[in-house]
């Protein structure tokens, strides 16, 4: 899985792990 970052520059994987939506 490549490192995909959202507009905030936060890795989507980390976002999912954090349980943060938007």
C-alpha positions in Angstrom: 0.0 0.0 0.0 1.5 3.3 -1.0 1.5 6.4 1.3 -1.5 8.4 0.4 -1.9 11.8 2.0 -5.1 13.9 2.1 -5.4 17.7 1.8 -4.2 18.0 5.4 -1.0 16.1 4.6 -2.0 13.4 7.0 -1.6 9.8 5.8 -5.0 8.2 5.2 -3.9 5.1 7.0 -3.1 7.1 10.1 -6.5 8.8 9.8 -8.3 5.4 9.7 -6.3 4.1 12.6 -7.1 7.3 14.5 -10.8 6.8 13.7 -11.0 10.4 12.5 -13.5 11.1 9.8 -13.0 14.5 8.0 
